Amino acid sequence: MNPAWNGGELMASQRGIRLEGDLAGLEAGIEALRGELGFCLAPEGIPVHVSRSQQNIEVSLENGRGEIRYNRKIHFFRALGLLLEALLDSPVQRKEEPQFDMNGVMVDASRNAVMKPDSIKILLRKMAVMGLDVLMLYTEDTYAIETQPYFGYMRGRYTDQECREINDYAGLFGIEVIPCIQTLAHLETFLQWDAAKELHDTPAVLLAGSDRTYALIEEMVTAAAKPFQSKKIHIGMDEAHGLGRGRYLDLNGYRPRFEIMTDHLQRVLSITRKLGLQPMIWSDMYVRIGSQTGDYYDEKAVIPEEVIENLPRDVKFVYWDYYHTDPEFYGKYIRLHKKFGSPPVFAGGIWTFSGVGTHYEKTFMATDAALSACKREGIKEVFTTIWMDDGGENNLFSSLLGLQLFAEHGYAKKLDRERVGKRFRFCTGADLQSFMLLGSIDTPPGAKWWQVLEPDNPGKYLLWQDILTGLFDRHAEGFDVASHYARLAKSLKACAARNGEWEHVFEVPVKLCEVLSLKSDIGIRLKRLYDEKNHGELAHFAKHVLPDLHQRVGEMRQVHRDQWFRIYKPFGWEVLDIRYGGLLARIDTAIKRLADFLDGRIERVEELEAERLFFDGLTRPEDGGLVRCNRYQRICTANVL
């Protein structure tokens, strides 16, 4: 139950509501939200007349009577929330004009964290009250293809029945579920198997031009689309780095990537046309190929006119950008995409993908700039993305505030920040400032996030880096990072207590901060004590400090494990188990290495004698400061993992 309703206060004091009028097709969705919002449908309740409008949402509550006017099904459920919110507050007359024809969310179900269907249903109910109308499930190989047993093998792939269940539940609220797959790159988890050895160009990219490839893609598209009512499908095709330069080059010789990409797209579109589907793709490859540096955001990129002229008009190109904070940049890139010949779609992002923390300062700055530009440029289809890069360490529900931000942008020409917080409290029962604080995991002293495309993410690498080799220690030197995390642990613990059903969103961040309050500078301190030959303090570390750290990491692992199995399918947790296990084992080894040194069994600890360099090779000693690294295999060791 939403805490905003105070355990049934509406039912007791307001006699509930009585909906009447045009309710056809809404009944099941209303019933599904009764428990979510805690309202009562009662014959003697406040009468609320429901009718259709041409476009706008209109909600009024005056003199003991209410009215809802709506155009689309999803608009009714947002309007219902607005009306119920008014019952807790004051009389209202509110009119909202939807700014977009499509406004929803893409959920990453491919970076190991595959949401359980029941978790998706929770998300759908929140989306319904917010008024978000599209859910995309990003599934590289995490959906079932009957004839391909290794496709999504041991990855928690969705069954056809699970997809149908999700589709039907979303339909209760007028939310369209659009499959979001890959038909070129990002398929390394399938292409790793011997069963797919004839299908790859590079380890992550399909072999373009091969009949076997298009036979597989037809199976993929058919299987992905079949469970869903929508005729739309996202067929991916982003970040196909090395296209035409692997086995393709061996088999066919050199060919310009523009030509390979365009021919491949045409062959995939012949499949979607045959199946009666309406495809969209990520746009970056066409921009990258036109850039001398291969950069998606290269403002000097030149896409040849003949390429643009030959682009198919029955596919939509999705401009994705989670980084920029200047509306003018978004405007320029939107205008570039308009040249492609079909109305562009914009995809923003909630910064969930850099570790355990969700960077909301960056999320708000980028989203405000992007969606303001979209409105000005007449973009009618937008969605936000929830990526779970490098193992899915974050809690997907930490993204809820970002969803609210997108929703409120979608119903207002100009965003009211105070309104976002109020709506967030009503729609989710959560507190805006508490969720904002999650971003502080990546903003200790020395971290850069203002006016940079990619904020530093010390919360990730200070957790996973090795104690004895400390690849990032040089960056943390001179900054009181440990005190930042000690204070943040207390603040986040207070946030957990005041966020009701979302307490679990804060549990792992609290444990992380408790770990980092000890671990973030532990390598720096160990090396200093070793260099000073301070055997007494080294013994204290070996007997007390490191065992304390071992216990804190173990507690964090247990809390994280419980959270994972609550939200996601079990497949994929083994990756984090291995990371935690490795960290715990290395703490044990550090204890033994110090004990052996102090007891004279070894003459030196070579790891602590090694010079510490800056991780990025670019930072100057006089500048210092933290950096960004979002790849565990680069963080934990300088050796081959």
C-alpha positions as CSV (number, residue, x, y, z in Angstrom):
1,M,0.0,0.0,0.0
2,N,1.2,3.5,-0.8
3,P,2.3,5.1,2.5
4,A,0.7,8.4,1.3
5,W,-2.7,6.8,2.2
6,N,-1.8,6.3,5.9
7,G,-3.2,2.8,6.2
8,G,-6.7,3.5,4.8
9,E,-7.3,7.1,5.8
10,L,-9.1,7.8,2.5
11,M,-11.5,4.9,3.1
12,A,-12.4,6.1,6.6
13,S,-12.6,9.8,6.1
14,Q,-13.7,10.2,2.5
15,R,-16.0,7.2,2.1
16,G,-14.0,6.1,-1.0
17,I,-15.0,7.0,-4.5
18,R,-17.7,5.8,-6.9
19,L,-16.6,5.7,-10.6
20,E,-19.3,6.1,-13.2
21,G,-19.4,6.8,-16.9
22,D,-17.2,5.5,-19.7
23,L,-15.3,2.7,-17.8
24,A,-15.2,0.1,-20.5
25,G,-11.9,-1.7,-20.6
26,L,-10.7,0.0,-17.4
27,E,-12.1,-2.3,-14.7
28,A,-9.3,-4.8,-14.5
29,G,-6.6,-2.1,-14.3
30,I,-8.6,-0.2,-11.6
31,E,-8.8,-3.4,-9.6
32,A,-5.1,-4.0,-9.9
33,L,-4.4,-0.6,-8.5
34,R,-6.8,-0.6,-5.6
35,G,-4.2,-2.3,-3.4
36,E,-1.4,-0.2,-4.8
37,L,-3.1,3.1,-4.0
38,G,-5.3,2.0,-1.1
39,F,-8.5,3.5,-2.4
40,C,-12.0,2.1,-1.8
41,L,-14.7,1.7,-4.4
42,A,-18.0,2.2,-2.6
43,P,-21.6,2.9,-3.7
44,E,-21.8,5.8,-1.2
45,G,-18.4,7.1,-2.1
46,I,-17.6,10.5,-3.8
47,P,-19.0,10.3,-7.3
48,V,-16.4,10.6,-10.1
49,H,-17.7,10.9,-13.7
50,V,-15.4,9.4,-16.3
51,S,-15.6,10.4,-20.0
52,R,-13.4,10.7,-23.1
53,S,-11.7,13.8,-24.4
54,Q,-10.0,14.5,-27.7
55,Q,-6.5,15.0,-26.3
56,N,-5.9,16.5,-22.8
57,I,-6.2,15.0,-19.4
58,E,-8.7,16.9,-17.2
59,V,-9.3,16.2,-13.5
60,S,-11.5,18.2,-11.2
61,L,-12.7,17.7,-7.6
62,E,-15.0,20.2,-6.2
63,N,-18.1,20.3,-4.0
64,G,-18.0,16.6,-3.3
65,R,-17.9,15.6,-6.9
66,G,-15.1,14.5,-9.2
67,E,-14.6,14.3,-12.9
68,I,-12.0,12.6,-15.1
69,R,-11.6,13.3,-18.8
70,Y,-9.1,11.3,-20.8
71,N,-8.1,10.2,-24.3
72,R,-6.0,7.1,-24.0
73,K,-6.2,4.3,-21.5
74,I,-2.9,5.2,-19.8
75,H,-4.1,8.7,-19.4
76,F,-7.0,7.5,-17.3
77,F,-4.7,5.9,-14.8
78,R,-2.6,9.0,-14.5
79,A,-5.7,11.0,-14.1
80,L,-7.0,8.6,-11.4
81,G,-3.8,9.2,-9.5
82,L,-4.2,12.9,-9.8
83,L,-7.7,12.7,-8.5
84,L,-6.8,10.5,-5.5
85,E,-3.9,12.8,-4.8
86,A,-6.3,15.7,-4.6
87,L,-8.5,13.8,-2.1
88,L,-5.5,13.9,0.3
89,D,-4.8,17.6,-0.4
90,S,-7.5,20.0,-1.6
91,P,-10.0,20.7,-4.4
92,V,-8.4,20.7,-7.8
93,Q,-9.0,21.6,-11.4
94,R,-6.2,20.4,-13.4
95,K,-5.6,20.1,-17.2
96,E,-2.6,18.3,-18.6
97,E,-1.5,18.2,-22.2
98,P,0.6,15.1,-23.1
99,Q,3.8,16.3,-24.7
100,F,4.7,13.0,-26.4
101,D,2.8,10.3,-28.2
102,M,5.1,7.7,-26.6
103,N,6.9,8.1,-23.3
104,G,8.2,5.0,-21.5
105,V,11.1,3.0,-20.2
106,M,13.6,0.4,-21.5
107,V,14.7,-2.1,-18.9
108,D,18.0,-3.9,-19.4
109,A,17.5,-7.6,-18.9
110,S,20.8,-8.7,-20.5
111,R,23.6,-7.6,-18.2
112,N,22.8,-10.5,-15.9
113,A,20.0,-8.9,-13.9
114,V,16.8,-10.4,-15.4
115,M,13.8,-9.1,-13.5
116,K,11.3,-11.6,-12.3
117,P,7.8,-11.1,-13.9
118,D,6.4,-10.2,-10.5
119,S,9.0,-7.4,-10.2
120,I,8.0,-6.2,-13.7
121,K,4.4,-6.0,-12.5
122,I,5.4,-3.8,-9.6
123,L,7.2,-1.5,-12.1
124,L,4.2,-1.5,-14.4
125,R,1.8,-0.4,-11.6
126,K,4.1,2.5,-10.8
127,M,4.3,3.4,-14.4
128,A,0.6,3.3,-14.8
129,V,0.0,5.9,-12.0
130,M,2.8,8.0,-13.4
131,G,1.3,7.9,-16.9
132,L,4.2,6.1,-18.7
133,D,2.9,4.2,-21.7
134,V,5.7,2.0,-23.0
135,L,7.9,-0.8,-21.5
136,M,10.7,-2.2,-23.6
137,L,12.5,-5.3,-22.3
138,Y,16.1,-5.2,-23.6
139,T,16.9,-8.8,-24.3
140,E,20.1,-9.6,-26.2
141,D,19.7,-13.4,-25.8
142,T,17.5,-13.5,-22.7
143,Y,14.4,-14.7,-24.5
144,A,13.7,-18.2,-25.7
145,I,14.1,-19.5,-29.2
146,E,12.7,-23.0,-29.5
147,T,15.3,-24.2,-32.1
148,Q,18.3,-22.5,-30.4
149,P,19.0,-24.2,-27.0
150,Y,22.2,-22.2,-26.5
151,F,20.5,-18.9,-27.0
152,G,20.3,-17.5,-23.5
153,Y,21.5,-20.7,-22.0
154,M,21.9,-20.4,-18.2
155,R,21.1,-16.7,-18.5
156,G,17.6,-16.6,-17.0
157,R,15.9,-16.0,-20.4
158,Y,12.2,-15.2,-20.5
159,T,9.9,-17.9,-21.7
160,D,7.2,-17.3,-24.2
161,Q,4.6,-17.7,-21.4
162,E,6.4,-15.2,-19.1
163,C,6.4,-12.6,-22.0
164,R,2.7,-13.2,-22.6
165,E,2.0,-12.7,-18.9
166,I,3.9,-9.4,-18.9
167,N,2.2,-8.2,-22.0
168,D,-1.3,-9.0,-20.7
169,Y,-0.6,-7.3,-17.3
170,A,0.7,-4.2,-19.0
171,G,-2.4,-4.1,-21.2
172,L,-4.6,-3.6,-18.1
173,F,-3.2,-0.1,-17.9
174,G,-2.8,0.7,-21.6
175,I,1.0,0.2,-21.4
176,E,2.5,-1.2,-24.7
177,V,5.3,-3.7,-24.3
178,I,7.8,-3.5,-27.1
179,P,10.5,-6.2,-27.6
180,C,14.0,-4.7,-27.7
181,I,16.6,-7.1,-29.1
182,Q,19.9,-7.1,-31.0
183,T,20.3,-8.2,-34.6
184,L,24.0,-7.3,-35.2
185,A,26.2,-6.6,-32.2
186,H,26.1,-7.2,-28.4
187,L,25.6,-10.9,-28.9
188,E,28.8,-12.2,-27.3
189,T,27.0,-14.3,-24.7
190,F,25.4,-16.3,-27.5
191,L,28.3,-16.2,-30.0
192,Q,30.7,-17.6,-27.3
193,W,29.2,-21.1,-27.9
194,D,30.5,-23.5,-30.4
195,A,27.0,-23.9,-31.7
196,A,27.3,-20.3,-33.0
197,K,30.9,-20.4,-34.4
198,E,29.8,-20.0,-38.0
199,L,27.6,-16.9,-37.1
200,H,30.1,-14.4,-35.9
201,D,32.2,-11.7,-37.6
202,T,33.9,-10.6,-34.3
203,P,33.3,-12.2,-30.8
204,A,30.3,-9.8,-30.3
205,V,29.1,-9.1,-33.9
206,L,27.1,-11.3,-36.2
207,L,28.5,-12.1,-39.7
208,A,26.7,-9.8,-42.0
209,G,25.9,-11.1,-45.5
210,S,25.7,-14.7,-44.4
211,D,22.5,-16.6,-45.2
212,R,22.9,-18.5,-41.9
213,T,22.9,-15.2,-40.1
214,Y,19.6,-14.1,-41.6
215,A,18.0,-17.4,-40.9
216,L,18.9,-17.0,-37.3
217,I,17.7,-13.3,-37.2
218,E,14.3,-14.4,-38.6
219,E,14.0,-16.9,-35.7
220,M,15.1,-14.2,-33.3
221,V,12.6,-11.6,-34.5
222,T,9.8,-14.1,-34.7
223,A,10.4,-15.4,-31.2
224,A,10.8,-11.9,-29.7
225,A,7.7,-10.5,-31.3
226,K,5.3,-13.4,-31.0
227,P,4.3,-13.0,-27.3
228,F,3.5,-9.3,-27.6
229,Q,0.5,-7.5,-28.9
230,S,2.6,-4.6,-30.2
231,K,3.7,-4.5,-33.8
232,K,6.6,-2.4,-32.9
233,I,10.1,-3.9,-32.3
234,H,13.5,-2.5,-31.5
235,I,16.1,-4.4,-33.5
236,G,19.2,-2.8,-32.0
237,M,22.3,-2.6,-34.2
238,D,24.3,-0.2,-32.0
239,E,28.0,-0.3,-31.2
240,A,28.9,-2.8,-33.8
241,H,32.6,-2.0,-33.4
242,G,34.8,-3.9,-35.8
243,L,32.0,-4.6,-38.2
244,G,33.5,-6.1,-41.4
245,R,36.9,-6.4,-39.9
246,G,36.9,-9.9,-38.4
247,R,35.8,-13.1,-40.2
248,Y,33.9,-10.9,-42.7
249,L,37.1,-9.5,-43.9
250,D,38.7,-12.9,-44.2
251,L,35.7,-14.2,-46.2
252,N,34.9,-11.2,-48.3
253,G,37.8,-8.8,-48.3
254,Y,37.6,-5.1,-47.5
255,R,34.3,-3.3,-47.9
256,P,33.2,0.1,-46.6
257,R,31.3,-0.2,-43.3
258,F,28.5,2.1,-44.7
259,E,27.8,-0.5,-47.4
260,I,27.9,-3.5,-45.0
261,M,25.7,-1.7,-42.5
262,T,23.1,-0.6,-45.0
263,D,22.9,-4.0,-46.8
264,H,22.5,-5.7,-43.4
265,L,19.8,-3.4,-42.3
266,Q,17.9,-3.9,-45.6
267,R,18.0,-7.7,-45.1
268,V,16.8,-7.5,-41.6
269,L,14.0,-5.1,-42.6
270,S,12.9,-7.6,-45.3
271,I,12.2,-9.9,-42.3
272,T,10.3,-7.3,-40.3
273,R,8.3,-6.4,-43.3
274,K,7.4,-10.0,-43.9
275,L,6.2,-10.3,-40.3
276,G,4.3,-7.0,-40.4
277,L,6.4,-5.3,-37.8
278,Q,7.4,-1.7,-37.3
279,P,11.1,-1.5,-36.5
280,M,13.4,1.0,-34.9
281,I,17.2,0.8,-34.5
282,W,19.8,2.7,-32.5
283,S,21.3,5.3,-34.7
284,D,24.9,5.5,-33.5
285,M,26.6,3.3,-36.2
286,Y,25.6,5.7,-39.0
287,V,27.1,8.6,-37.1
288,R,30.2,6.7,-35.9
289,I,31.0,5.6,-39.5
290,G,30.8,9.2,-40.5
291,S,33.3,10.3,-37.8
292,Q,37.0,10.1,-38.3
293,T,37.4,9.2,-34.6
294,G,34.4,6.8,-34.5
295,D,32.7,9.0,-31.9
296,Y,28.9,9.0,-31.7
297,Y,28.9,12.6,-30.5
298,D,31.4,13.9,-33.0
299,E,29.9,17.2,-34.2
300,K,32.2,17.1,-37.2
301,A,30.9,13.7,-38.4
302,V,29.9,13.7,-42.0
303,I,27.4,11.2,-43.3
304,P,27.5,11.1,-47.1
305,E,24.4,12.3,-48.8
306,E,24.1,9.2,-50.9
307,V,24.0,7.1,-47.6
308,I,21.2,9.2,-46.2
309,E,19.3,9.1,-49.5
310,N,19.5,5.3,-49.5
311,L,18.4,4.8,-45.9
312,P,15.0,3.0,-45.7
313,R,12.1,5.1,-44.6
314,D,10.2,2.4,-42.8
315,V,12.5,2.2,-39.9
316,K,12.9,4.7,-37.1
317,F,16.3,5.8,-35.8
318,V,16.7,6.2,-32.1
319,Y,19.1,8.9,-31.0
320,W,20.4,7.9,-27.5
321,D,22.2,10.3,-25.3
322,Y,22.5,10.2,-21.5
323,Y,25.5,12.5,-21.3
324,H,25.1,16.0,-22.4
325,T,23.6,18.8,-20.3
326,D,23.3,21.5,-23.0
327,P,19.9,21.7,-24.7
328,E,21.6,23.2,-27.8
329,F,23.6,20.0,-28.3
330,Y,20.5,17.9,-28.2
331,G,18.8,20.2,-30.6
332,K,21.6,20.0,-33.1
333,Y,21.7,16.2,-33.0
334,I,17.9,15.9,-33.2
335,R,18.1,18.0,-36.4
336,L,20.8,15.7,-37.7
337,H,18.5,12.7,-37.1
338,K,15.6,14.4,-38.9
339,K,17.7,14.1,-42.1
340,F,17.5,10.3,-41.9
341,G,14.0,10.5,-43.4
342,S,11.8,9.2,-40.7
343,P,10.7,10.9,-37.4
344,P,13.5,10.3,-34.9
345,V,13.0,8.7,-31.5
346,F,14.9,10.0,-28.5
347,A,16.3,7.7,-25.7
348,G,17.6,9.3,-22.5
349,G,19.0,7.5,-19.5
350,I,18.8,7.1,-15.7
351,W,22.3,6.8,-14.4
352,T,21.9,3.4,-12.8
353,F,24.8,1.7,-14.6
354,S,28.0,2.8,-12.8
355,G,27.8,0.5,-9.8
356,V,25.6,0.5,-6.8
357,G,24.8,4.2,-6.8
358,T,22.3,6.0,-9.1
359,H,23.7,9.3,-10.1
360,Y,20.6,11.6,-9.9
361,E,22.4,14.9,-10.3
362,K,23.6,13.8,-13.7
363,T,20.3,12.2,-14.5
364,F,18.3,15.4,-13.8
365,M,20.7,17.7,-15.7
366,A,20.9,15.5,-18.8
367,T,17.1,14.7,-18.8
368,D,16.0,18.3,-18.3
369,A,18.3,19.4,-21.2
370,A,17.3,16.6,-23.5
371,L,13.5,16.6,-23.0
372,S,13.4,20.4,-23.2
373,A,15.1,20.1,-26.6
374,C,12.8,17.3,-27.7
375,K,9.7,19.4,-27.0
376,R,11.2,22.4,-28.8
377,E,12.1,20.2,-31.8
378,G,8.7,18.5,-32.0
379,I,10.0,15.0,-31.1
380,K,6.9,12.8,-30.3
381,E,8.4,9.5,-29.1
382,V,10.8,9.3,-26.2
383,F,11.9,6.8,-23.6
384,T,14.4,6.5,-20.8
385,T,16.8,3.6,-20.4
386,I,17.7,1.7,-17.3
387,W,21.1,0.1,-18.1
388,M,22.7,-2.4,-15.8
389,D,26.2,-2.5,-17.2
390,D,28.9,-4.8,-16.0
391,G,27.0,-7.2,-13.8
392,G,23.8,-5.4,-12.7
393,E,25.2,-4.4,-9.3
394,N,22.4,-1.7,-8.8
395,N,18.9,-2.2,-7.6
396,L,16.6,-1.5,-10.6
397,F,14.0,0.1,-8.4
398,S,16.5,2.9,-7.5
399,S,15.5,4.2,-11.0
400,L,12.0,5.2,-9.8
401,L,12.7,8.8,-9.4
402,G,14.1,9.0,-12.9
403,L,10.9,7.4,-14.2
404,Q,8.9,10.1,-12.4
405,L,11.1,12.8,-13.9
406,F,10.4,11.5,-17.4
407,A,6.7,11.2,-16.6
408,E,6.3,14.8,-15.4
409,H,8.2,16.1,-18.4
410,G,5.7,14.2,-20.5
411,Y,2.8,16.1,-19.2
412,A,4.1,19.6,-18.8
413,K,5.6,22.1,-21.3
414,K,7.9,23.3,-18.6
415,L,8.9,21.1,-15.7
416,D,8.0,22.1,-12.1
417,R,10.8,20.5,-9.9
418,E,8.7,20.8,-6.8
419,R,5.9,19.0,-8.6
420,V,8.2,16.1,-9.4
421,G,8.8,15.5,-5.7
422,K,5.2,15.7,-4.8
423,R,4.1,13.4,-7.5
424,F,7.0,11.0,-6.6
425,R,5.7,10.8,-3.0
426,F,2.2,10.1,-4.2
427,C,3.0,7.6,-7.0
428,T,5.6,5.6,-5.1
429,G,5.4,6.6,-1.5
430,A,9.1,7.5,-1.7
431,D,11.0,10.6,-0.9
432,L,12.8,12.6,-3.6
433,Q,15.7,13.8,-1.5
434,S,16.4,10.3,-0.2
435,F,16.7,9.0,-3.8
436,M,18.8,12.0,-4.8
437,L,21.3,11.0,-2.0
438,L,22.0,7.7,-3.7
439,G,24.1,9.7,-6.2
440,S,26.4,10.8,-3.4
441,I,28.0,7.3,-3.5
442,D,30.0,8.7,-6.5
443,T,30.6,12.2,-5.3
444,P,33.2,12.0,-2.5
445,P,35.9,14.7,-2.4
446,G,38.0,14.5,-5.6
447,A,35.2,13.1,-7.8
448,K,34.3,14.9,-11.0
449,W,30.7,15.0,-12.2
450,W,29.9,18.6,-13.1
451,Q,30.4,19.5,-16.8
452,V,31.8,16.0,-17.7
453,L,30.1,13.6,-20.0
454,E,30.7,10.6,-17.7
455,P,30.9,11.2,-14.0
456,D,33.5,9.4,-11.9
457,N,32.3,6.3,-10.2
458,P,34.6,5.7,-7.2
459,G,31.8,3.7,-5.4
460,K,32.5,0.8,-7.7
461,Y,36.2,0.7,-8.1
462,L,37.0,1.5,-4.4
463,L,34.9,-1.5,-3.5
464,W,36.4,-4.0,-5.9
465,Q,40.0,-2.9,-6.2
466,D,42.6,-5.1,-4.5
467,I,43.9,-4.1,-1.1
468,L,47.6,-5.0,-1.8
469,T,47.9,-3.7,-5.3
470,G,45.5,-0.7,-5.2
471,L,45.2,0.3,-8.8
472,F,43.2,3.4,-7.9
473,D,45.0,4.4,-4.7
474,R,47.0,7.1,-6.3
475,H,43.8,8.9,-7.3
476,A,42.3,8.8,-3.8
477,E,45.4,10.2,-2.1
478,G,44.9,13.5,-0.4
479,F,41.1,13.3,-0.3
480,D,39.2,12.4,2.8
481,V,37.1,9.9,1.0
482,A,36.6,7.6,4.0
483,S,34.9,10.3,6.1
484,H,32.5,11.0,3.2
485,Y,31.4,7.4,3.2
486,A,31.1,7.2,7.0
487,R,28.7,10.2,7.0
488,L,26.8,8.9,4.0
489,A,26.2,5.5,5.6
490,K,24.4,7.2,8.5
491,S,22.4,9.4,6.1
492,L,21.3,6.6,3.9
493,K,20.4,4.5,6.9
494,A,18.0,7.3,7.9
495,C,16.7,7.3,4.3
496,A,15.9,3.6,4.4
497,A,13.8,4.1,7.6
498,R,11.6,6.8,6.0
499,N,11.0,5.2,2.6
500,G,8.6,2.4,3.5
501,E,8.4,-0.4,1.0
502,W,11.6,1.0,-0.7
503,E,13.8,0.4,2.3
504,H,15.5,-2.3,0.3
505,V,16.7,0.2,-2.3
506,F,19.0,1.7,0.4
507,E,20.2,-1.5,2.2
508,V,23.1,-2.3,-0.2
509,P,24.2,1.4,-0.5
510,V,24.3,1.6,3.3
511,K,26.5,-1.5,3.5
512,L,28.7,-0.3,0.7
513,C,29.3,3.0,2.5
514,E,30.1,1.1,5.7
515,V,32.6,-0.9,3.8
516,L,34.1,2.1,2.0
517,S,34.4,4.1,5.2
518,L,37.1,1.6,6.0
519,K,38.3,0.3,2.7
520,S,38.5,3.4,0.5
521,D,41.9,4.4,1.8
522,I,43.1,1.2,3.4
523,G,45.6,0.5,0.6
524,I,47.1,4.0,1.0
525,R,47.4,3.5,4.7
526,L,48.9,0.1,4.5
527,K,51.6,1.2,2.0
528,R,52.5,4.2,4.1
529,L,52.9,2.1,7.3
530,Y,54.9,-0.4,5.3
531,D,57.2,2.2,3.9
532,E,57.6,3.7,7.4
533,K,58.4,0.2,8.8
534,N,55.7,0.7,11.4
535,H,55.3,-2.9,12.4
536,G,53.1,-2.1,15.4
537,E,50.4,-0.5,13.2
538,L,50.7,-3.2,10.5
539,A,50.1,-5.8,13.2
540,H,47.0,-3.9,14.3
541,F,45.8,-3.9,10.7
542,A,46.4,-7.6,10.3
543,K,44.7,-8.5,13.6
544,H,41.8,-6.0,13.8
545,V,41.3,-3.7,10.8
546,L,41.3,-6.3,8.0
547,P,39.2,-8.8,9.9
548,D,36.7,-6.0,10.5
549,L,36.7,-5.2,6.8
550,H,36.2,-8.9,6.0
551,Q,33.1,-9.0,8.2
552,R,31.7,-5.8,6.6
553,V,32.1,-7.2,3.1
554,G,30.5,-10.5,4.2
555,E,27.5,-8.6,5.5
556,M,27.2,-6.5,2.4
557,R,27.3,-9.7,0.3
558,Q,24.5,-11.3,2.3
559,V,22.3,-8.2,2.0
560,H,23.0,-7.9,-1.7
561,R,22.2,-11.5,-2.2
562,D,18.9,-11.3,-0.5
563,Q,18.0,-8.2,-2.6
564,W,19.0,-9.9,-5.8
565,F,16.8,-13.0,-5.2
566,R,13.9,-10.7,-4.3
567,I,14.0,-8.8,-7.6
568,Y,15.8,-10.8,-10.2
569,K,16.0,-14.4,-11.5
570,P,18.9,-16.3,-9.8
571,F,21.0,-16.5,-13.0
572,G,23.7,-13.9,-12.9
573,W,24.1,-13.7,-9.2
574,E,27.0,-16.1,-9.5
575,V,29.0,-13.3,-11.1
576,L,28.6,-11.1,-8.0
577,D,29.2,-14.1,-5.7
578,I,32.5,-14.5,-7.5
579,R,33.4,-10.8,-7.1
580,Y,32.5,-10.9,-3.4
581,G,34.3,-14.2,-3.0
582,G,37.4,-12.8,-4.7
583,L,37.3,-9.7,-2.5
584,L,37.0,-11.7,0.7
585,A,39.7,-14.1,-0.4
586,R,42.1,-11.2,-1.1
587,I,41.4,-9.8,2.4
588,D,42.4,-13.2,3.8
589,T,45.5,-13.2,1.7
590,A,46.4,-9.6,2.8
591,I,46.1,-10.7,6.4
592,K,48.4,-13.7,5.8
593,R,50.9,-11.7,3.8
594,L,51.2,-9.2,6.6
595,A,51.4,-11.9,9.3
596,D,54.1,-13.7,7.3
597,F,56.1,-10.5,7.0
598,L,55.7,-9.5,10.6
599,D,56.6,-13.0,11.9
600,G,59.7,-13.1,9.6
601,R,58.6,-15.9,7.3
602,I,59.0,-13.6,4.3
603,E,61.5,-10.7,4.0
604,R,59.2,-8.3,2.3
605,V,55.7,-7.7,0.9
606,E,56.4,-7.1,-2.7
607,E,52.9,-5.8,-3.5
608,L,53.4,-3.0,-1.0
609,E,56.8,-2.1,-2.4
610,A,55.6,-1.6,-5.9
611,E,55.2,2.0,-7.1
612,R,51.6,3.3,-7.3
613,L,50.8,4.9,-10.7
614,F,47.7,6.7,-11.8
615,F,45.2,4.3,-13.3
616,D,44.4,6.4,-16.3
617,G,48.0,7.2,-17.2
618,L,46.9,10.8,-17.8
619,T,46.4,12.4,-14.4
620,R,49.2,14.6,-13.3
621,P,50.4,14.6,-9.6
622,E,49.5,18.3,-9.2
623,D,46.0,17.6,-10.4
624,G,45.0,14.3,-8.8
625,G,41.4,13.4,-8.3
626,L,39.3,10.4,-8.9
627,V,38.5,8.9,-12.3
628,R,35.9,6.6,-14.0
629,C,36.2,2.9,-14.6
630,N,33.2,0.6,-15.0
631,R,34.8,-2.7,-15.9
632,Y,35.4,-5.1,-13.0
633,Q,38.1,-7.0,-14.9
634,R,40.1,-3.8,-15.2
635,I,39.4,-2.8,-11.6
636,C,40.4,-5.9,-9.6
637,T,43.8,-6.8,-11.2
638,A,46.4,-5.7,-13.7
639,N,46.8,-9.3,-14.7
640,V,44.8,-11.5,-17.0
641,L,41.4,-12.3,-15.4
